[in-house]
Amino acid sequence: MGETIKQKREEQGLSQAALAKLVGVEARQMRRYENGESHPTLPVAVKVATALGISVDELAGLSTHRVDLSGHWWASWQTSKDHEEVVTAQEVDIRQQGEQLRVETTTRGIAVEDGGYHWKGELRLWDNEVLIGWYAAEDGAVRSKGSFYFTVHPHGIHMIGRWVGMSYDGAIRTGWGAIGRTEEEAHSLIVQLKQEEQSGPDL
């Protein structure tokens, strides 16, 4: 357990004192945990795991099979402008800590005058299968904000789903969304989702 605490703490750039403060124990006690001189009680272990963004099982050294979605991705969106469908794509970075994911755009995808904007959001991974979360525009003049629901490929190679939110004009809109490792993959996933929608559900 001590090695796990130290490794995860260092990954997050936390000092022993900073982690101890988050957990509510003395820094010297955190040092004892990391050195294996003592073990936290269950309530303290829960606080340590929460502060490090991992499960208590992970803290205890039990193996987990959580998919890792951290890294550089391309996100593609089915949206509209002036009542015409537009499929956009933009680069995003995902930082994952346990079940929590933070997403932030690195490109606008399309020009500002065409509706492009930067956004950030947070998602939670459920059972390695589903991502549920929110997004909000980073550009001050843009009002867009809303929610995501994605299913995750079993091997974590892409994510597909829907977004729903308030558009730049205040209207509530929705559309398909896809996240892949390349722009081409993300776009092709949107095309596939649209085709499946048009063909209707399997009977």
C-alpha positions, 0 to 999 in steps of 0.5 A: 500500500505504501508504494501505491500511495507514493507512486500515485502521489508523485504522479499527481505532483503532490508532496507528502505534506500536501496529501496529508493535508487533503486526507486530514493527517499529519505529514509524519503519519503520511510518511509512515504510511508510505514507508510501510511502518503503519497502515491507514484505518479504513476511513483514512484509506478511503480519504487517501484513495479519494485524494489520489483519484483511485479506488480502495482496491487499487490502494490496497494493491488489488489488480484492476482492469480499468481502461486508460483513456488518457492522451491525445484524441480527436473529437467529432460532432454532429451539429448545425449552423443556420439550420444546416448540418455541420460535422466538425472535428477538433483535437482534445486532451484527456487526463484520467485519474481513476474513474474521473476524466478531464477533457480540454480542447487544443484546437477549435476545429472550425473558425470562430466565425463559423461557430468554433470554440474551445471547451472543457469538461469532466466525465466519469467512467462507469464499469469500463463501459460508459462515460457520463459528464458535462462540457462548457465553452471556455470562450467568454462570449460563447454560451454553449454548455451541456452534457455527454453520454458515450459508450466506450469500446471494450479496448478503449480505442474509441468512444461514441455517443450523444451530446445535448446542450445549449447552443450559441443562440440559446436553443437546446440541441443534440447530436452524435459525438465520437472520439477517436485517435485520428480525425479520420476515425472520429469522422467515420464513426459519426458517419456510421452513427448517422447511417445506423440511425437512418436504417432504424433499430434491428428487429 
